[in-house]
């Protein structure tokens, strides 16, 4: 994905059109990487819930467990991690790839603003 994009070390040698093209290409690459990251976060979140999550008193524990793992892997705060879990879940729900249990969990937490 990155091999086709110009390296920032060569930016001074590029003309304006090439710089704009590089901005566009790197923006797409960052968005693609972020989408993959959020999909994996949603997957980990979904794996922490069983079929009876909505009647389980341990639903918060499952969320916190996933958040702790994502937090440790990403090196970001617990609050940011929780938001990424919500956004990732909502994005995957919109793509129809997330298990129903987590979709039901995230629906009230994530307003449909996309």
Helices and strands as residue ranges (DSSP letters): G 8-13, H 16-47, G 53-55, H 59-74, H 78-95, H 100-107
